[in-house]
Amino acid sequence: MRVPALMMAMSVLLGGAPGAQEAANLIPNGAFEVDADGDGLADGWRFSGNESVKVTWSRDAGTEGRWSQKLDCTAFERTSPASHVMLAMNDGFALEEGRWYRLSFRVKGRGILGSAAQVAIQQTGPWENLGCDKSFRVGPDWKTVETVFRATKTLDRNLRLQIWFTSTGTLWIDDVRLVETEAVQRRYTDVLPDLGAKNLIPNASFECGTSGWGSTTQMSGWGGNLNSLVGEIDRTGPRYHGCSLKIPVDRATAPVLYFDYFELIRQPVLMPLLGNRGWISVTPGAEYTLSADIRSEPAGTPVKLRVYQAFAGTQDRDLEATGEWQRVSFTLKPNRPQVFIALGPNLTDSQLTRATLGVDGVQLEKGAAATEFELQAPVEVGIEWPEPGHLFAPGGVEATLIAFNGSDRPQSIDLRAEVRDYLDQPAGSEKLTLSPAAGASARGVLRPRPGTQGFFRMALACEGGALIPTRPERFAVIEECKDADGLFGMNHAYPPQELNRLSKQIGLTWFRDWSLKWLHVEPAPGRFEFAEADRQIDRVLELGLNVLPLLPFPSSDWASSAPDSVTPGSGYPANRERAAYMPRDMEAFANYVRTTVARYKDRLRVWEILNEPIYTSYALPQSAGYKPADYVKLLAVAYRAVKQADPQGLVIGGIAGHPDTYVRDFIEAGGLEHVDALNLHAYPGWQAPEGFVEPLRQLRKMMADAGHPKPIWFTEGAYYADDDTPWEPFESWLTRLDSELLCAAYQVRFDAILLAFGTQKIIYHSGTPGSLNNEGVDGIFYEWDGAPRKMAVAQAQLTAMLGPDTATLGVLSEDPWACGFHSRGKTVVVLWSDRSDGPRFTPGGEARLLDLMGNRVQGSVALGEVPHYLVMEGLQSAEAARVVLTAGLR
């Protein structure tokens, strides 16, 4: 598991030549033109890598100058963190804390595993990143890599610029530049258009339904937030026109947000704030006034008015509503150029058990006082979807368009919807005319018929009114998953239950749960407390989903062997540091495991022992002197304890890293004797999935040679992308691929490779969605209101092809790539090419070729990075599948 942290680096990949130099290059000999000693390594640069890496270096033809630097690795084995092929500059340049820098260089590569490399600037003593850390793809052609970052320390020594990869292969580097640059200002990208109106809020009196509105709250922890609107349209006695919106809050029935890390969170939403969708451009330092008409039942209900400022917190006003409509206002000076507004009931500190707040006439205007309410535009058009998630069965797509005419004469509004598919190709269009009378609304149902299944975006155009959705709407046509025990899942259940329900529809049927930490379930010797863990676990089970319980830490505070100098802090991660050490008493650990398994054996059937031991700080960290053999010692105790409590319980264990992360040490220490399945984790970043084939092949060989060939459970990791970049420049602790299409393609290829090498379950990371107007990539599959990303729809199709009965035929071919399986009574081959000039394929006989979304492809297709499915009836042998594959290639 990884805990999100704000990265200081802000990066972008460019395809052209470097831009003009903004300041002096701080990197000496960055063009590699000087090699006075003639050793093939440009002066000021050095190679870094341990003895398991065999590398030669030389200077080769450059891009603009005469030379570039070439590193050629002919042998590679991962034996330690120093197993890398690295070009480094130690010292020779300086950084100043708080200043912004642009690092750029030219690069190309050949034969590098996964086509992935990295660049960073590190402090070398002690090791610490200095704000620059980026992954990037390499290919046969020169490209520019550029990243802008803010230095986190002032250093002129003990720092290192490093560019590296971790495999055999060849890397060329040229024209390394580090220059000071102006500060980068982050800005959100989903910005409402400026209509020149007094009121900056669209659909401000809810005459277009709930279009343009969402909900947010103040969530404890970092797991997530609301993902859908809390509230409903009310037509009984509105303050303006025909509608208002009411927000009910009841302590007994309020939606509950959960999260299982680090503290267990179970938070009833007692402050559901109604917020506008999209950011509003404002002038920092100028006065703005937020106003609205509100009423409550009962009178005296606490209310919060809130203005969210981009990357700068909120400004609030707290007040009480009366039983009748009352205009309230809040004047502020925003300190950022982008804001959005929110308001709603706040029962957090109230004695009330229930309340309902009515809202109408919301207005944000420039000025020191509220003025009379006005609509943003005289005619507005909004859209409503029937269900969160925008997922439909074939032929069932529909959305409601609502037009409100605030003028004094009838209007005719012509609407056109253009639909595009997952390849951004046209997939149909629809027209609709709405004719609202003066002061009234008109509704119409739009039923796009794309003719295929898969992911779609629908862009609306309007004549005669102002559109409320500012971006094309996402929707999908899928075959809903009916499996109770599928192959796929998620690390951490999503905080709102509706996202877990959607996850079941696309085939995520397992959720890895962190609730059963020793320090929480046994806070004192012999005193077990499972009530909160029960709630976390049962809320997943009650949806017909499965839970993979993780026992993440080897100790509790009271049982830890940590020295007295390691004190349990109040903040994270200090509050888990003692839990990372070995227990003083192994029997106490065994008792914790036995007691926990015995309690849940009727509900849970698999158990994962520790999260990422040795190579991270979670459990038995190498920094405290622990080695894989120490983990195996603890694992043996846990294995016996699980089997004592539940002989049928499945034990999952391992170092939980890449296929080559301390695996040899784990196996040589006898670790496979104490697991029923081996766990793996991987965050590939830019590394193409094929880079995992050889490590997985070696892993299977090592297990076979040890006499313990175990199945694999992949319990954490994924690829990430978002075509609607939340803000720019975008930064995240997770590497974001260039597009959702590439991400979906990589994920299917990665899953196919994992399954081909005997993986039984694939658990993605993580169930942590974004919030209103603040999306993230962590949750992978969903935008606001559960609207699908392309990865969600690709996942639904992968699940439709490969069910619980999947059996592997292995990797059938590596050029093109083909992974074969038996599932659902058919033979399925996942087929793609990682070459730019991939071969054409024509299915023969009764074989069918389907695209990534599950649509049949007629004729031949050029194989490329986006996979296809070759489907044959019956359970064909690997040899028979190869015959069909070979016959179809040309």
GIBEL-V237029 format. One record per residue. RES is the residue in one letter. OMEGA is omega as a letter, one per 40 degrees, with the letter a starting at -180 (* if undefined). Layout:
# GIBEL-V237029
RES,OMEGA
RES,OMEGA
This chain:
# GIBEL-V237029
M,i
R,i
V,a
P,i
A,a
L,i
M,a
M,a
A,i
M,a
S,i
V,i
L,i
L,a
G,a
G,a
A,i
P,i
G,a
A,a
Q,a
E,a
A,a
A,i
N,a
L,a
I,i
P,i
N,i
G,i
A,i
F,a
E,a
V,i
D,a
A,a
D,i
G,a
D,i
G,i
L,a
A,a
D,a
G,a
W,i
R,i
F,i
S,i
G,a
N,a
E,i
S,a
V,i
K,a
V,i
T,i
W,i
S,i
R,a
D,a
A,a
G,a
T,i
E,i
G,a
R,a
W,i
S,i
Q,a
K,i
L,a
D,a
C,a
T,i
A,a
F,i
E,a
R,i
T,a
S,i
P,i
A,i
S,i
H,i
V,a
M,i
L,a
A,i
M,i
N,a
D,a
G,i
F,a
A,i
L,i
E,a
E,i
G,i
R,i
W,a
Y,i
R,i
L,i
S,i
F,i
R,a
V,i
K,a
G,i
R,i
G,a
I,a
L,i
G,i
S,a
A,i
A,a
Q,i
V,i
A,i
I,a
Q,i
Q,a
T,i
G,e
P,a
W,i
E,i
N,a
L,i
G,a
C,i
D,a
K,i
S,i
F,i
R,i
V,i
G,a
P,a
D,i
W,i
K,i
T,i
V,a
E,i
T,i
V,a
F,i
R,a
A,a
T,i
K,i
T,a
L,i
D,i
R,a
N,i
L,a
R,i
L,a
Q,i
I,a
W,i
F,a
T,i
S,i
T,i
G,a
T,i
L,i
W,a
I,i
D,i
D,i
V,a
R,i
L,a
V,i
E,a
T,i
E,i
A,i
V,i
Q,i
R,i
R,i
Y,a
T,a
D,a
V,i
L,i
P,i
D,a
L,a
G,a
A,i
K,a
N,a
L,a
I,i
P,i
N,a
A,i
S,i
F,i
E,i
C,i
G,a
T,a
S,i
G,a
W,i
G,a
S,i
T,i
T,i
Q,a
M,i
S,i
G,a
W,a
G,a
G,a
N,i
L,i
N,i
S,a
L,i
V,a
G,a
E,i
I,a
D,a
R,a
T,i
G,i
P,i
R,a
Y,i
H,a
G,a
C,i
S,i
L,i
K,a
I,i
P,i
V,i
D,a
R,a
A,a
T,a
A,i
P,a
V,i
L,a
Y,i
F,a
D,a
Y,e
F,i
E,i
L,a
I,i
R,a
Q,i
P,a
V,a
L,i
M,i
P,a
L,i
L,a
G,i
N,i
R,a
G,a
W,a
I,i
S,i
V,i
T,a
P,i
G,i
A,i
E,i
Y,a
T,i
L,i
S,i
A,i
D,a
I,i
R,a
S,i
E,e
P,i
A,a
G,i
T,i
P,a
V,i
K,i
L,a
R,i
V,i
Y,i
Q,a
A,i
F,a
A,i
G,a
T,i
Q,a
D,i
R,i
D,a
L,i
E,i
A,i
T,a
G,i
E,i
W,a
Q,i
R,i
V,a
S,a
F,i
T,a
L,i
K,a
P,i
N,i
R,a
P,i
Q,i
V,i
F,a
I,i
A,i
L,i
G,i
P,a
N,i
L,a
T,a
D,a
S,i
Q,a
L,i
T,i
R,i
A,i
T,i
L,i
G,a
V,i
D,i
G,a
V,a
Q,i
L,a
E,i
K,a
G,a
A,a
A,i
A,i
T,a
E,a
F,i
E,i
L,i
Q,i
A,a
P,i
V,a
E,i
V,i
G,a
I,i
E,i
W,a
P,a
E,i
P,i
G,i
H,i
L,a
F,i
A,i
P,i
G,a
G,a
V,i
E,i
A,a
T,i
L,a
I,i
A,i
F,a
N,i
G,a
S,a
D,i
R,i
P,a
Q,i
S,a
I,i
D,a
L,i
R,i
A,i
E,a
V,i
R,a
D,a
Y,i
L,a
D,i
Q,i
P,a
A,i
G,i
S,i
E,i
K,i
L,i
T,i
L,a
S,i
P,i
A,i
A,i
G,a
A,i
S,i
A,a
R,i
G,a
V,i
L,a
R,i
P,i
R,a
P,i
G,i
T,i
Q,i
G,a
F,i
F,i
R,a
M,i
A,a
L,i
A,a
C,i
E,i
G,i
G,i
A,i
L,i
I,i
P,a
T,i
R,i
P,a
E,i
R,i
F,a
A,i
V,a
I,i
E,a
E,i
C,i
K,a
D,i
A,a
D,a
G,a
L,a
F,i
G,a
M,i
N,a
H,i
A,i
Y,i
P,i
P,a
Q,a
E,i
L,i
N,i
R,i
L,a
S,i
K,a
Q,a
I,i
G,i
L,a
T,i
W,i
F,a
R,a
D,a
W,a
S,a
L,i
K,a
W,a
L,i
H,a
V,i
E,a
P,i
A,a
P,i
G,a
R,a
F,a
E,a
F,a
A,a
E,i
A,i
D,a
R,i
Q,a
I,a
D,a
R,i
V,a
L,a
E,i
L,a
G,i
L,a
N,i
V,i
L,a
P,i
L,i
L,a
P,a
F,a
P,a
S,i
S,a
D,a
W,a
A,a
S,i
S,a
A,i
P,a
D,i
S,i
V,a
T,i
P,a
G,a
S,a
G,i
Y,e
P,a
A,a
N,i
R,a
E,i
R,a
A,a
A,a
Y,i
M,i
P,i
R,a
D,a
M,i
E,i
A,i
F,i
A,i
N,i
Y,a
V,a
R,a
T,a
T,a
V,a
A,a
R,a
Y,a
K,i
D,a
R,a
L,a
R,i
V,a
W,i
E,a
I,i
L,i
N,i
E,i
P,i
I,a
Y,i
T,a
S,a
Y,a
A,i
L,a
P,i
Q,a
S,i
A,i
G,a
Y,i
K,i
P,i
A,i
D,i
Y,a
V,i
K,i
L,i
L,i
A,i
V,a
A,a
Y,i
R,a
A,i
V,a
K,i
Q,a
A,a
D,a
P,a
Q,a
G,i
L,a
V,i
I,a
G,a
G,a
I,i
A,i
G,i
H,a
P,a
D,i
T,i
Y,a
V,i
R,i
D,i
F,a
I,a
E,i
A,i
G,a
G,a
L,i
E,a
H,i
V,i
D,i
A,a
L,i
N,i
L,i
H,i
A,i
Y,a
P,a
G,i
W,a
Q,i
A,a
P,a
E,i
G,a
F,a
V,a
E,i
P,i
L,i
R,i
Q,i
L,i
R,i
K,i
M,i
M,i
A,i
D,i
A,i
G,a
H,i
P,a
K,i
P,a
I,i
W,i
F,a
T,i
E,i
G,i
A,i
Y,a
Y,i
A,i
D,i
D,i
D,a
T,a
P,i
W,i
E,e
P,a
F,i
E,i
S,i
W,i
L,i
T,a
R,i
L,a
D,a
S,i
E,i
L,i
L,i
C,i
A,i
A,i
Y,a
Q,i
V,i
R,i
F,i
D,i
A,i
I,i
L,a
L,i
A,a
F,i
G,i
T,a
Q,i
K,i
I,a
I,a
Y,i
H,e
S,i
G,a
T,a
P,i
G,i
S,a
L,i
N,a
N,a
E,i
G,i
V,a
D,a
G,i
I,a
F,a
Y,i
E,i
W,a
D,i
G,i
A,a
P,i
R,a
K,i
M,a
A,a
V,i
A,i
Q,i
A,i
Q,i
L,i
T,i
A,a
M,a
L,a
G,a
P,a
D,a
T,i
A,a
T,i
L,i
G,i
V,a
L,a
S,i
E,i
D,e
P,i
W,i
A,i
C,a
G,a
F,i
H,i
S,i
R,i
G,a
K,i
T,a
V,i
V,i
V,a
L,i
W,i
S,i
D,i
R,i
S,i
D,a
G,a
P,i
R,i
F,i
T,i
P,a
G,i
G,a
E,a
A,i
R,i
L,a
L,i
D,a
L,a
M,i
G,i
N,a
R,i
V,i
Q,i
G,a
S,i
V,i
A,a
L,a
G,a
E,i
V,a
P,i
H,i
Y,i
L,a
V,i
M,i
E,i
G,a
L,a
Q,i
S,i
A,a
E,i
A,i
A,i
R,i
V,i
V,i
L,a
T,a
A,a
G,a
L,i
R,*
